[in-house]
Every structure is written in C-alpha cells, then in structure tokens.
Amino acid sequence: YSNTSYYATSDTYFLWPKYQKSEINYLLILSYLNSKIARFLFLAKNISIKRSKTKLENLLYIPNFNNFHSEKDISMLELIKFLTSFLIQSEILDSKEISNELSQLKYFSYENNNELKSNILNALKNSHKNFVKEIIDYLFFQIFSLDKFEVDSLIEKYYE
C-alpha cells in the first residue's frame, strides 16, 4: 500500500489483464497481494521476485473475485475495497463521513457485528493502518473459509 505514486513495471507485468480493464477490481487485487494469505503463499511456495518471474507468475494464485456470488461474500468484498481505499488515501477523512459510508455498506446488514464496526471506525478515525490491514486479513480468511490461527501457526513454525 502506498499513498504516493509508485509502479514497478518489471515486477508487475504478469498482472496484465486477459479481461477488459473495467472487469478488474484493482482495489481487491491490491488488498489481496498485501494480505497475510498472499504472504503465506510467497513463503510456502518459496516465491521470490528476481529477473525471471516465472515462479511468481505460475505459483502466486490470484483469485477471480467475480466468482463470488453470495450477497454476504459480495458485501465482504465491498468492505475490503472500502478499507483498501482508506489505506491508499493521503488525506484525513472526516469521522462523520467515515461513519456514514461505513453504515451504508451491506456487510453490516448481514453481520450484526457492532464491535467490528466500532473497531473499524476507531481505526479509520485514528489512522491505525496496521489494524485496518488486520481487519482486511480477517475478512479474507472469512471469504476463503480459512483458519487464521492455523495459517499463523504454519508461518511461525516453518517460516520464521
């Protein structure tokens, strides 16, 4: 994540789309590539970025987010996009504006999780970007039906 312009052409050419640009959700790809799941894949598959990107191209799975059809999954993806847009913004958001936008997201109509909503509001208002990243990871683990603690345990046991 960066709030300044940055593009590493030699490391990202493999992301050139096979689809129309309008069909690609770059916020979701950005959040996924910065997630604990992608970090785990880099570690588990021993992927490193060097001059030859074949390993990166063939071993780093990028999900097709268009394959998620349930309203709950779609609402989680919308929340991830909302949080990711916060991470790349350089200006400070108004807390009322944050609260209004967050309240309009469908996720909280499916998940009556006031604690999570409160945590998100506090993290966004106080610019706690690391906590926002943890929330995004939490949502990805839910979407992919993965156990965060099991992934954390594997990383700790084999890769740290």
C-alpha positions in Angstrom: 0.0 0.0 0.0 1.2 3.5 -0.8 -0.3 6.9 -0.8 2.3 8.1 -3.3 2.7 7.2 -7.0 4.8 4.1 -7.4 4.9 1.5 -10.1 7.4 -1.3 -10.5 7.0 -2.3 -14.1 9.4 -5.2 -14.1 7.7 -6.9 -11.1 4.1 -6.5 -12.1 3.9 -7.2 -15.8 2.4 -10.6 -15.1 -0.7 -8.8 -13.9 -1.6 -7.6 -17.4 -5.3 -8.4 -17.7 -6.8 -11.0 -20.0 -10.1 -9.2 -19.5 -11.4 -5.8 -20.1 -9.9 -3.3 -17.7 -13.4 -2.5 -16.4 -13.8 -6.1 -15.2 -10.8 -6.0 -12.9 -11.1 -4.7 -9.4 -7.7 -3.3 -8.7 -8.6 -2.5 -5.1 -9.3 -6.1 -4.4 -6.1 -7.3 -6.1 -4.1 -4.7 -4.2 -5.6 -5.8 -0.9 -5.1 -9.5 -1.7 -1.5 -9.0 -2.7 -0.9 -7.2 0.6 -2.8 -9.9 2.6 -1.5 -12.5 5.0 -2.8 -15.1 2.6 -0.5 -13.9 -0.2 2.4 -13.6 2.2 1.8 -17.2 3.2 1.8 -18.3 -0.4 5.1 -16.5 -1.0 6.6 -18.3 2.0 5.1 -21.7 1.4 5.9 -21.8 -2.3 9.3 -20.2 -1.9 8.4 -17.4 -4.3 11.0 -14.7 -4.7 11.0 -11.8 -7.2 14.1 -11.9 -9.4 14.9 -11.3 -13.0 12.9 -14.3 -14.1 9.3 -14.0 -12.9 8.2 -17.5 -14.0 7.9 -18.8 -10.4 5.9 -15.7 -9.5 3.6 -16.0 -12.5 2.9 -19.7 -12.1 2.7 -20.1 -8.3 1.0 -17.0 -7.0 -2.7 -17.6 -7.2 -4.8 -14.5 -7.7 -8.5 -15.3 -7.1 -11.1 -14.3 -9.6 -13.3 -12.1 -7.4 -16.1 -12.3 -9.9 -16.7 -15.9 -8.9 -18.1 -14.8 -5.5 -21.8 -14.6 -5.8 -23.4 -14.8 -2.4 -24.6 -11.5 -1.1 -22.5 -11.9 2.1 -19.3 -12.5 0.1 -20.0 -9.6 -2.1 -20.7 -7.4 0.9 -17.3 -8.5 2.5 -15.5 -7.7 -0.8 -17.2 -4.2 -0.8 -16.0 -3.7 2.8 -12.4 -4.8 1.8 -12.5 -2.3 -1.1 -13.7 0.4 1.3 -10.9 -0.3 3.7 -8.3 -0.6 1.0 -9.3 2.8 -0.4 -8.7 4.2 3.0 -5.2 2.7 3.1 -4.1 4.4 -0.1 -5.6 7.8 0.6 -3.3 10.6 1.7 -5.9 12.9 3.1 -7.5 12.5 6.5 -11.2 11.6 6.4 -13.9 13.3 8.4 -15.2 10.9 11.1 -18.9 11.6 10.2 -18.1 10.9 6.6 -16.4 7.6 7.6 -19.4 6.6 9.8 -21.9 7.4 7.1 -20.0 5.5 4.4 -19.5 2.5 6.7 -23.2 2.4 7.7 -24.2 2.2 4.0 -22.2 -0.9 3.4 -24.3 -4.1 3.2 -21.9 -6.2 5.2 -23.3 -4.9 8.5 -26.8 -5.8 7.5 -25.7 -9.4 7.1 -23.3 -9.4 10.1 -24.7 -7.5 13.0 -21.2 -7.1 14.4 -21.2 -3.8 16.2 -17.8 -4.5 17.8 -16.2 -4.9 14.3 -17.9 -1.8 13.1 -16.7 0.2 16.1 -13.2 -1.1 15.7 -13.2 -0.1 12.0 -14.5 3.4 12.9 -11.8 3.8 15.5 -9.0 2.5 13.3 -10.1 4.8 10.4 -10.5 7.9 12.6 -7.1 7.3 14.2 -5.4 6.2 11.1 -4.3 2.9 12.5 -3.4 1.4 9.2 -1.9 -1.8 10.6 -5.2 -2.6 12.4 -7.1 -1.9 9.1 -4.8 -4.4 7.4 -5.6 -7.0 10.1 -9.4 -6.4 9.5 -8.8 -6.9 5.8 -7.0 -10.2 6.6 -9.8 -11.2 8.9 -12.3 -10.7 6.0 -10.2 -12.6 3.5 -10.0 -15.5 5.9 -13.8 -15.5 6.2 -14.3 -15.3 2.4 -11.9 -18.2 1.7 -13.1 -20.2 4.8 -9.6 -20.4 6.2 -8.5 -20.6 9.8 -6.3 -17.6 10.6 -4.7 -19.3 13.6 -3.7 -22.3 11.5 -2.1 -20.1 8.9 -0.3 -18.1 11.6 0.9 -21.3 13.3 2.3 -22.6 10.0 4.1 -19.3 9.3 5.5 -19.3 12.8 6.5 -23.0 12.8 8.1 -23.2 9.3 8.9 -19.8 8.1 10.1 -17.5 10.9 
